[in-house]
Amino acid sequence: MNSMAEWMDLGNPFPRPVPNCYTPITWPKGNVIQLPLTITAEERQESAINILLRRRTRRQFSDISLDSLGALLWISCHTQELGSDHLGFPLSRRPCPSGGAIHPIHLLVLLPQEDCWYRYDPNQHVLHETPSKLEATIVKSSMQNIVTAPSATLFILAAEPGMTAAKYEASASLVWRDAGVMLGVLAIAAEALDLSFCPLGVTGEPWVSQLLEQPGLSGVGGAFVGTTPSS
């Protein structure tokens, strides 16, 4: 059997001669959870080499505190600087790299104790409740069939491919690479904070594309995160 026959060629991305202007999705607004920023001096000073060498996927989870969740998202995803908005939305610099500084992937958060969707806002460092007809409990239940983790917080990566396509031809592979990089950075940041983190072999479809009444979202990954239980 020729395995190459199963490989999908996504083409080679290249910048458009004249970028398109893209109007990003307007997210519905709900309650807001303010995330704290608590990173200890010891955590700030630890060597990245040591973190990488000890990093392992962990599949046992306890409930994560808002302090730990806030630190994880700040270290990996928060906006450090805004740039040009010539594509119809601002480019940004964040700890997690992205092709063209576009950052087309929204991080959706499902907390174990709540049955609603939240979206991480990297500019304000808050969780925005995202009202949706799609029941969060359905998605949570499906993820438990992959890894049994009732106390874990679920991350779903929701890509807005139109953002990357505004700058690049054949842009799909850039979006997928952004998703892989985000999962990797989250995994390293979780290890630095002594959290359990487990990437999931799912895209998040068909749920992500059904999340909002507006079209334009696609699922590109997921993960569980939580506090590491005491032995």
Backbone as CSV, one residue per row, in Angstrom:
resi,resn,N_x,N_y,N_z,CA_x,CA_y,CA_z,C_x,C_y,C_z
1,MET,0.845,-1.196,0.000,0.000,0.000,0.000,0.881,1.246,0.000
2,ASN,0.583,2.180,-0.879,1.366,3.414,-0.977,0.814,4.452,-0.013
3,SER,1.559,4.678,1.073,1.069,5.617,2.090,0.979,7.029,1.550
4,MET,1.819,7.368,0.554,1.780,8.720,0.006,0.446,9.027,-0.658
5,ALA,-0.268,7.980,-1.087,-1.570,8.193,-1.716,-2.578,8.768,-0.735
6,GLU,-2.334,8.577,0.565,-3.252,9.075,1.582,-2.899,10.485,2.037
7,TRP,-1.773,11.021,1.572,-1.309,12.329,2.005,-2.020,13.426,1.221
8,MET,-2.559,14.414,1.921,-3.237,15.522,1.260,-2.260,16.666,1.055
9,ASP,-2.071,17.060,-0.180,-1.166,18.157,-0.502,-1.895,19.476,-0.294
10,LEU,-1.457,20.233,0.704,-2.079,21.519,1.006,-1.428,22.675,0.256
11,GLY,-0.431,22.357,-0.554,0.214,23.405,-1.335,1.219,24.199,-0.527
12,ASN,1.910,25.085,-1.194,2.907,25.942,-0.558,2.358,27.349,-0.366
13,PRO,2.225,27.791,0.872,1.714,29.151,1.095,2.675,30.208,0.560
14,PHE,2.121,31.298,0.075,2.945,32.444,-0.314,2.094,33.703,-0.182
15,PRO,2.716,34.829,0.151,1.958,36.067,0.365,1.255,36.511,-0.917
16,ARG,0.038,36.979,-0.752,-0.700,37.532,-1.885,-0.019,38.822,-2.350
17,PRO,0.027,39.068,-3.660,0.581,40.346,-4.139,-0.130,41.544,-3.524
18,VAL,-1.461,41.425,-3.406,-2.262,42.456,-2.745,-3.122,41.752,-1.700
19,PRO,-2.873,41.974,-0.409,-3.655,41.290,0.627,-5.140,41.639,0.533
20,ASN,-5.968,40.683,0.933,-7.396,40.949,1.061,-7.667,41.645,2.383
21,CYS,-8.806,42.293,2.464,-9.262,42.873,3.732,-10.356,41.962,4.277
22,TYR,-10.125,41.414,5.435,-11.030,40.417,6.011,-11.752,41.000,7.218
23,THR,-13.053,40.779,7.275,-13.839,41.199,8.436,-13.965,40.021,9.390
24,PRO,-13.342,40.087,10.558,-13.353,38.930,11.457,-14.727,38.690,12.070
25,ILE,-14.874,37.506,12.622,-16.109,37.111,13.295,-16.395,38.037,14.470
26,THR,-17.670,38.366,14.648,-18.115,39.112,15.823,-18.606,38.111,16.861
27,TRP,-17.944,38.070,17.990,-18.289,37.081,19.005,-19.427,37.571,19.887
28,PRO,-20.412,36.718,20.177,-21.463,37.101,21.117,-20.881,37.300,22.508
29,LYS,-21.497,38.191,23.264,-20.953,38.536,24.574,-21.809,37.975,25.695
30,GLY,-21.133,37.455,26.706,-21.796,36.982,27.907,-21.033,37.427,29.127
31,ASN,-21.100,36.643,30.173,-20.385,36.983,31.398,-18.873,36.941,31.171
32,VAL,-18.161,37.681,31.999,-16.702,37.764,31.885,-16.071,37.244,33.172
33,ILE,-15.071,36.396,33.023,-14.273,35.938,34.164,-12.911,36.607,34.078
34,GLN,-12.601,37.420,35.075,-11.299,38.060,35.133,-10.258,37.031,35.563
35,LEU,-9.208,36.915,34.792,-8.162,35.955,35.118,-7.040,36.644,35.887
36,PRO,-6.632,36.076,36.996,-5.501,36.654,37.739,-4.194,36.377,37.014
37,LEU,-3.170,37.068,37.432,-1.828,36.831,36.900,-0.903,36.589,38.078
38,THR,-0.664,35.318,38.358,0.173,34.937,39.486,1.263,34.003,38.985
39,ILE,2.448,34.533,38.785,3.593,33.736,38.372,4.706,33.994,39.376
40,THR,5.189,32.951,40.008,6.175,33.126,41.074,7.544,33.468,40.492
41,ALA,8.387,34.034,41.325,9.751,34.355,40.904,10.504,33.089,40.511
42,GLU,10.252,31.995,41.226,10.918,30.724,40.910,10.501,30.226,39.529
43,GLU,9.210,30.346,39.209,8.728,29.918,37.893,9.324,30.773,36.785
44,ARG,9.482,32.054,37.032,10.053,32.944,36.018,11.520,32.637,35.736
45,GLN,12.221,32.145,36.726,13.666,31.968,36.603,14.074,30.574,36.136
46,GLU,13.144,29.626,36.102,13.524,28.261,35.765,13.997,28.165,34.314
47,SER,14.988,27.338,34.078,15.571,27.159,32.760,14.599,26.469,31.820
48,ALA,14.470,27.006,30.605,13.639,26.364,29.589,14.177,24.984,29.248
49,ILE,15.481,24.799,29.343,16.085,23.496,29.049,15.574,22.443,30.024
50,ASN,15.544,22.777,31.308,15.062,21.823,32.311,13.594,21.484,32.085
51,ILE,12.795,22.496,31.734,11.370,22.265,31.500,11.169,21.307,30.336
52,LEU,11.885,21.528,29.244,11.746,20.682,28.064,12.188,19.251,28.344
53,LEU,13.262,19.087,29.099,13.783,17.746,29.351,12.869,16.924,30.253
54,ARG,12.093,17.575,31.108,11.225,16.809,32.006,9.775,16.730,31.513
55,ARG,9.446,17.440,30.434,8.057,17.483,29.987,7.551,16.105,29.597
56,ARG,6.398,15.763,30.124,5.719,14.521,29.772,4.213,14.789,29.717
57,THR,3.525,14.033,28.872,2.064,14.092,28.861,1.539,13.423,30.116
58,ARG,0.644,14.097,30.802,0.057,13.552,32.028,-1.453,13.444,31.843
59,ARG,-2.023,12.320,32.262,-3.436,12.043,32.003,-4.262,11.911,33.270
60,GLN,-3.756,12.395,34.381,-4.498,12.438,35.639,-4.681,13.897,36.010
61,PHE,-5.928,14.290,36.293,-6.227,15.706,36.472,-7.079,15.941,37.721
62,SER,-6.761,17.028,38.414,-7.648,17.621,39.405,-8.072,18.994,38.886
63,ASP,-9.086,19.567,39.530,-9.577,20.875,39.094,-8.445,21.899,39.103
64,ILE,-8.390,22.715,38.068,-7.387,23.766,37.986,-7.936,25.045,38.621
65,SER,-7.095,25.762,39.342,-7.504,27.029,39.941,-7.472,28.130,38.889
66,LEU,-8.186,29.217,39.145,-8.128,30.359,38.228,-6.733,30.957,38.194
67,ASP,-6.020,30.909,39.318,-4.641,31.395,39.340,-3.779,30.623,38.337
68,SER,-3.876,29.298,38.373,-3.057,28.476,37.477,-3.505,28.621,36.031
69,LEU,-4.825,28.676,35.806,-5.329,28.855,34.447,-4.890,30.198,33.885
70,GLY,-4.981,31.228,34.703,-4.560,32.554,34.258,-3.079,32.599,33.937
71,ALA,-2.255,31.961,34.777,-0.817,31.939,34.523,-0.507,31.185,33.232
72,LEU,-1.173,30.042,33.011,-0.935,29.241,31.810,-1.264,30.034,30.547
73,LEU,-2.415,30.697,30.539,-2.831,31.419,29.339,-1.990,32.679,29.131
74,TRP,-1.566,33.308,30.206,-0.710,34.490,30.080,0.654,34.105,29.492
75,ILE,1.245,33.048,30.017,2.563,32.624,29.557,2.538,32.237,28.081
76,SER,1.464,31.616,27.639,1.445,31.029,26.300,0.752,31.875,25.242
77,CYS,-0.280,32.629,25.611,-1.179,33.175,24.589,-1.481,34.672,24.661
78,HIS,-1.104,35.367,25.720,-1.585,36.739,25.845,-0.920,37.660,24.809
79,THR,-1.619,38.721,24.461,-1.114,39.697,23.494,-0.113,40.617,24.175
80,GLN,1.079,40.672,23.616,2.126,41.536,24.155,2.183,42.884,23.436
81,GLU,1.830,42.869,22.158,1.898,44.104,21.372,0.990,43.972,20.158
82,LEU,0.237,45.025,19.844,-0.604,45.061,18.658,0.125,45.770,17.530
83,GLY,-0.143,45.312,16.305,0.511,45.901,15.145,-0.480,46.427,14.137
84,SER,-0.100,46.418,12.878,-0.895,46.966,11.789,-2.244,46.258,11.659
85,ASP,-3.258,47.004,11.257,-4.576,46.415,11.016,-4.952,46.476,9.528
86,HIS,-3.955,46.433,8.657,-4.214,46.574,7.226,-4.963,45.380,6.632
87,LEU,-5.016,44.250,7.348,-5.775,43.094,6.874,-7.230,43.135,7.315
88,GLY,-7.605,44.160,8.062,-8.960,44.272,8.586,-9.056,43.922,10.051
89,PHE,-7.940,43.509,10.637,-7.846,43.181,12.061,-6.387,43.391,12.452
90,PRO,-6.104,43.657,13.726,-4.716,43.931,14.115,-3.866,42.672,14.164
91,LEU,-2.664,42.765,13.632,-1.668,41.742,13.867,-1.208,41.854,15.319
92,SER,-0.575,40.815,15.838,-0.166,40.885,17.241,1.047,40.015,17.501
93,ARG,1.790,40.418,18.536,2.909,39.629,19.035,2.479,38.958,20.328
94,ARG,2.704,37.648,20.389,2.333,36.859,21.560,3.455,35.861,21.841
95,PRO,3.471,35.259,23.027,4.493,34.259,23.305,4.443,33.088,22.311
96,CYS,3.248,32.718,21.881,3.080,31.641,20.919,3.197,32.204,19.510
97,PRO,4.144,31.726,18.680,4.306,32.286,17.343,3.162,31.910,16.410
98,SER,3.002,32.706,15.356,1.948,32.478,14.367,2.409,33.001,13.020
99,GLY,2.079,32.301,11.947,2.450,32.734,10.615,1.916,34.115,10.298
100,GLY,2.805,35.051,9.981,2.390,36.408,9.652,1.901,37.214,10.833
101,ALA,2.129,36.746,12.055,1.634,37.416,13.271,0.122,37.582,13.244
102,ILE,-0.566,36.640,12.586,-2.014,36.748,12.391,-2.802,36.160,13.560
103,HIS,-2.348,35.051,14.104,-3.013,34.382,15.230,-4.493,34.111,14.941
104,PRO,-4.760,33.193,14.014,-6.147,32.927,13.614,-6.877,31.935,14.509
105,ILE,-6.221,31.457,15.565,-6.830,30.397,16.376,-7.325,30.969,17.699
106,HIS,-8.617,30.780,17.931,-9.251,31.183,19.187,-9.226,29.994,20.142
107,LEU,-8.921,30.262,21.392,-8.878,29.201,22.392,-10.200,29.182,23.155
108,LEU,-10.966,28.121,22.960,-12.225,27.928,23.669,-11.957,27.107,24.926
109,VAL,-12.606,27.467,26.003,-12.352,26.853,27.306,-13.657,26.319,27.874
110,LEU,-13.654,25.034,28.221,-14.803,24.423,28.889,-14.364,24.004,30.289
111,LEU,-14.857,24.728,31.282,-14.502,24.435,32.673,-15.302,23.242,33.173
112,PRO,-14.715,22.388,34.004,-15.413,21.159,34.413,-16.661,21.432,35.230
113,GLN,-16.698,22.534,35.958,-17.834,22.806,36.840,-18.919,23.632,36.172
114,GLU,-18.743,23.991,34.905,-19.724,24.821,34.217,-20.114,24.187,32.892
115,ASP,-21.339,24.467,32.451,-21.854,23.894,31.209,-22.056,24.982,30.161
116,CYS,-21.061,25.838,30.011,-21.132,26.889,29.000,-19.754,27.040,28.361
117,TRP,-19.733,27.728,27.234,-18.498,27.964,26.482,-17.862,29.272,26.920
118,TYR,-16.550,29.283,26.997,-15.794,30.516,27.207,-14.741,30.639,26.106
119,ARG,-14.400,31.863,25.792,-13.325,32.145,24.838,-12.278,33.002,25.528
120,TYR,-11.022,32.598,25.398,-9.956,33.397,25.991,-9.713,34.639,25.145
121,ASP,-9.730,35.802,25.783,-9.429,37.076,25.122,-7.977,37.408,25.433
122,PRO,-7.082,37.265,24.450,-5.657,37.479,24.732,-5.282,38.943,24.913
123,ASN,-6.153,39.857,24.489,-5.870,41.288,24.662,-6.178,41.757,26.082
124,GLN,-7.281,41.254,26.638,-7.702,41.687,27.968,-7.378,40.676,29.061
125,HIS,-6.914,39.494,28.671,-6.607,38.419,29.613,-7.821,38.089,30.484
126,VAL,-8.923,37.797,29.807,-10.163,37.407,30.480,-10.790,36.258,29.697
127,LEU,-11.733,35.561,30.338,-12.578,34.598,29.654,-13.927,35.234,29.385
128,HIS,-14.333,35.239,28.121,-15.654,35.740,27.742,-16.600,34.552,27.566
129,GLU,-17.696,34.552,28.285,-18.713,33.548,28.022,-19.208,33.722,26.585
130,THR,-19.365,32.609,25.887,-19.780,32.634,24.485,-21.113,31.915,24.355
131,PRO,-22.227,32.656,24.386,-23.538,32.011,24.241,-23.622,31.238,22.930
132,SER,-24.166,30.018,23.003,-24.251,29.160,21.828,-25.392,28.174,22.000
133,LYS,-25.995,27.791,20.872,-27.016,26.748,20.891,-26.386,25.368,21.029
134,LEU,-25.083,25.283,20.801,-24.370,24.018,20.931,-24.078,23.753,22.403
135,GLU,-24.598,22.659,22.919,-24.449,22.355,24.339,-23.024,21.894,24.645
136,ALA,-22.433,22.555,25.610,-21.064,22.203,25.999,-20.999,20.787,26.551
137,THR,-22.073,20.327,27.171,-22.070,18.988,27.774,-21.884,17.897,26.716
138,ILE,-22.382,18.141,25.499,-22.236,17.154,24.421,-20.757,16.977,24.075
139,VAL,-20.062,18.091,23.958,-18.646,18.041,23.603,-17.839,17.420,24.748
140,LYS,-18.121,17.833,25.969,-17.410,17.262,27.114,-17.565,15.747,27.168
141,SER,-18.784,15.270,26.954,-19.050,13.839,27.013,-18.270,13.096,25.937
142,SER,-18.204,13.658,24.750,-17.467,13.019,23.666,-15.976,12.931,23.979
143,MET,-15.429,13.962,24.602,-14.003,13.955,24.945,-13.686,12.925,26.023
144,GLN,-14.658,12.620,26.888,-14.425,11.623,27.928,-14.265,10.227,27.337
145,ASN,-14.754,10.026,26.105,-14.567,8.745,25.441,-13.124,8.566,24.969
146,ILE,-12.376,9.661,24.901,-10.981,9.609,24.458,-10.057,9.451,25.663
147,VAL,-10.221,10.354,26.623,-9.479,10.279,27.887,-10.470,10.563,29.007
148,THR,-10.586,9.664,29.944,-11.510,9.855,31.062,-10.902,10.865,32.024
149,ALA,-11.480,12.057,32.041,-10.900,13.139,32.837,-11.998,14.110,33.257
150,PRO,-12.893,13.681,34.144,-14.028,14.533,34.509,-13.652,15.825,35.213
151,SER,-12.459,15.878,35.818,-12.048,17.088,36.534,-11.150,17.996,35.698
152,ALA,-10.882,17.613,34.450,-10.001,18.415,33.602,-10.757,19.567,32.961
153,THR,-10.044,20.635,32.668,-10.551,21.723,31.838,-10.218,21.389,30.388
154,LEU,-11.201,21.577,29.511,-11.038,21.230,28.104,-10.736,22.479,27.287
155,PHE,-9.663,22.423,26.515,-9.348,23.451,25.528,-9.743,22.939,24.147
156,ILE,-10.438,23.766,23.392,-10.716,23.476,21.992,-10.136,24.611,21.156
157,LEU,-9.361,24.263,20.139,-8.747,25.263,19.265,-9.671,25.508,18.076
158,ALA,-10.165,26.726,17.960,-11.106,27.092,16.903,-10.428,28.064,15.945
159,ALA,-10.140,27.598,14.751,-9.452,28.433,13.774,-10.453,29.274,12.982
160,GLU,-10.009,30.466,12.638,-10.739,31.352,11.734,-9.868,31.484,10.473
161,PRO,-9.947,30.502,9.562,-9.010,30.435,8.443,-9.015,31.655,7.541
162,GLY,-10.137,32.375,7.492,-10.202,33.563,6.650,-9.186,34.622,7.024
163,MET,-8.755,34.625,8.278,-7.751,35.594,8.703,-6.424,35.337,7.997
164,THR,-5.969,34.087,8.019,-4.702,33.755,7.376,-4.810,33.862,5.859
165,ALA,-5.974,33.488,5.326,-6.174,33.563,3.875,-6.172,34.996,3.370
166,ALA,-6.379,35.966,4.246,-6.338,37.360,3.814,-4.952,37.760,3.354
167,LYS,-3.926,37.105,3.885,-2.544,37.458,3.522,-1.893,36.432,2.606
168,TYR,-2.273,35.151,2.765,-1.549,34.089,2.073,-2.441,33.303,1.121
169,GLU,-1.907,32.984,-0.058,-2.468,31.958,-0.920,-2.117,30.599,-0.321
170,ALA,-2.952,29.581,-0.600,-2.698,28.224,-0.091,-2.372,28.262,1.395
171,SER,-3.250,28.876,2.162,-2.944,29.206,3.561,-3.268,28.095,4.558
172,ALA,-3.937,27.015,4.115,-4.450,26.025,5.064,-3.362,25.413,5.937
173,SER,-2.209,25.089,5.346,-1.172,24.438,6.154,-0.628,25.365,7.224
174,LEU,-0.648,26.672,6.982,-0.200,27.623,8.002,-1.110,27.564,9.225
175,VAL,-2.408,27.440,8.996,-3.366,27.368,10.105,-3.109,26.104,10.933
176,TRP,-2.905,24.971,10.245,-2.642,23.732,10.967,-1.328,23.797,11.734
177,ARG,-0.323,24.425,11.147,0.954,24.561,11.861,0.801,25.482,13.070
178,ASP,0.013,26.541,12.930,-0.264,27.397,14.082,-0.900,26.590,15.214
179,ALA,-1.820,25.680,14.859,-2.487,24.860,15.878,-1.484,23.967,16.597
180,GLY,-0.575,23.340,15.843,0.424,22.488,16.471,1.363,23.261,17.369
181,VAL,1.765,24.444,16.915,2.644,25.276,17.736,1.938,25.696,19.022
182,MET,0.663,26.067,18.922,-0.071,26.480,20.118,-0.150,25.336,21.125
183,LEU,-0.456,24.138,20.666,-0.519,23.000,21.580,0.840,22.741,22.224
184,GLY,1.909,22.878,21.440,3.243,22.667,21.988,3.617,23.691,23.036
185,VAL,3.314,24.951,22.773,3.633,26.004,23.738,2.801,25.828,25.006
186,LEU,1.520,25.484,24.845,0.681,25.232,26.019,1.240,24.076,26.850
187,ALA,1.718,23.030,26.179,2.271,21.878,26.893,3.515,22.264,27.690
188,ILE,4.373,23.065,27.093,5.598,23.483,27.788,5.267,24.411,28.955
189,ALA,4.335,25.351,28.718,3.938,26.264,29.793,3.284,25.502,30.939
190,ALA,2.472,24.488,30.602,1.836,23.681,31.650,2.885,22.955,32.481
191,GLU,3.913,22.438,31.830,4.988,21.749,32.563,5.704,22.718,33.491
192,ALA,5.934,23.930,33.018,6.609,24.931,33.848,5.820,25.246,35.103
193,LEU,4.482,25.124,35.007,3.612,25.425,36.141,3.226,24.175,36.926
194,ASP,3.830,23.024,36.593,3.545,21.748,37.248,2.075,21.371,37.101
195,LEU,1.541,21.543,35.893,0.172,21.165,35.576,0.171,19.916,34.703
196,SER,-0.923,19.171,34.754,-1.115,18.048,33.844,-1.675,18.572,32.531
197,PHE,-1.120,18.096,31.420,-1.561,18.546,30.100,-1.523,17.370,29.144
198,CYS,-2.610,17.199,28.388,-2.703,16.086,27.454,-3.360,16.558,26.164
199,PRO,-2.595,16.710,25.067,-3.208,17.004,23.771,-4.114,15.846,23.352
200,LEU,-5.204,16.173,22.673,-6.163,15.167,22.239,-6.111,15.033,20.715
201,GLY,-6.232,13.805,20.236,-6.163,13.587,18.796,-7.480,13.871,18.105
202,VAL,-8.010,15.059,18.311,-9.286,15.462,17.714,-9.104,16.816,17.051
203,THR,-10.015,17.145,16.165,-10.013,18.488,15.577,-10.982,19.420,16.286
204,GLY,-12.013,18.838,16.891,-13.078,19.668,17.461,-14.282,19.784,16.548
205,GLU,-14.216,19.111,15.417,-15.367,19.065,14.521,-16.201,17.814,14.812
206,PRO,-17.522,17.921,14.561,-18.241,18.994,13.851,-18.707,20.138,14.731
207,TRP,-18.254,20.153,15.987,-18.840,21.089,16.943,-18.420,22.533,16.706
208,VAL,-17.145,22.762,16.446,-16.672,24.144,16.337,-17.398,24.900,15.225
209,SER,-17.600,24.258,14.095,-18.275,24.943,12.991,-19.743,25.207,13.291
210,GLN,-20.284,24.571,14.336,-21.673,24.781,14.735,-21.801,25.719,15.932
211,LEU,-20.679,26.192,16.445,-20.695,26.963,17.685,-21.471,28.267,17.549
212,LEU,-21.221,29.000,16.466,-21.850,30.297,16.250,-22.780,30.233,15.051
213,GLU,-23.714,31.180,14.999,-24.583,31.267,13.833,-23.818,31.792,12.621
214,GLN,-22.728,32.527,12.862,-21.891,33.002,11.772,-21.006,31.866,11.273
215,PRO,-20.819,31.723,9.971,-19.861,30.740,9.464,-18.436,31.265,9.606
216,GLY,-17.467,30.370,9.466,-16.083,30.825,9.430,-15.154,30.196,10.433
217,LEU,-15.671,29.346,11.333,-14.822,28.680,12.315,-14.636,27.211,11.954
218,SER,-13.455,26.680,12.259,-13.174,25.260,12.064,-12.334,24.748,13.232
219,GLY,-12.629,23.560,13.696,-11.862,22.973,14.781,-10.521,22.458,14.302
220,VAL,-9.457,22.745,15.062,-8.115,22.311,14.674,-7.347,21.673,15.834
221,GLY,-8.031,21.295,16.918,-7.299,20.614,17.985,-7.975,20.755,19.331
222,GLY,-7.473,20.009,20.291,-8.005,20.082,21.636,-7.003,19.528,22.643
223,ALA,-7.264,19.786,23.925,-6.369,19.307,24.982,-7.091,19.358,26.315
224,PHE,-6.656,18.520,27.231,-7.089,18.584,28.619,-5.977,19.201,29.449
225,VAL,-6.368,19.997,30.451,-5.409,20.560,31.378,-6.013,20.544,32.781
226,GLY,-5.170,20.412,33.772,-5.641,20.430,35.144,-4.465,20.409,36.106
227,THR,-4.776,20.496,37.369,-3.757,20.359,38.401,-3.337,18.897,38.494
228,THR,-2.061,18.681,38.705,-1.570,17.308,38.859,-1.965,16.791,40.242
229,PRO,-2.714,15.674,40.322,-3.133,15.161,41.633,-1.933,14.782,42.495
230,SER,-2.077,14.955,43.774,-1.027,14.546,44.710,-0.941,13.036,44.744
231,SER,0.279,12.525,44.762,0.475,11.069,44.793,0.274,10.529,46.207
